[in-house]
């Protein structure tokens, strides 16, 4: 075993359970395979490495926060460039790890995983050292408050790091959580004054049957719509 200083990043697919329920196991597994391939490509040419895939998440390691942020940014951008894909969420932390047989262990790894679990869809959260590195790279790092994380003794200050420009033409299907380009959506429904776009007719039908249930589970991800279509 070797003790090293490393930055650990966990990136996972937000809304994966909802997608599996809406589109089935085969689609879900195919999405994981695509995501893992994207992660391999994201670290290629950077100082980061893909450690492993864990369910619908990947674990990345880098020698410093800047290299980790670079790899995570590339992975986020690749997913935004892929039609009908889930939003990502990420957590990053830098500290001491134990390296063994190509894997990494210790409190730093555990904390990075907990930070990722606190991130919202489309969000990357980092601890203080990661936020400082992000700011030095010209990325926005906005204070996200002090958080109590499960099985972590002390409260942890987190920052939300803006890795990609806002994707104004994108929205999220409230049924399966697929990210949808508004101009390519299969369906659109206005509910309670808010417009929602859908990746498939199956999701339109599920939403129509019980819109309030889906909105309660996911939050209102639509956009305020005009009173009348143009």
Protein Blocks (a to p, Z undefined) as FASTA:
>chain_A
ZZddddddddddehklmmmmmnojklmmmmmmmmmmmmmmmmgopabdcfbdehjaccdd
dfbfklmmmmmmmmmmmmmmpghiadddddddddddddeehiaedjklmmmmmmmmmpce
hiacddfklmmmmmmnopacddebjaddehiabacddddddfbdcdfkbccdfklopacd
fklcfbdcdeehiacddfbfklmmmmmmommlmmmmnopabdcddfbdZZ
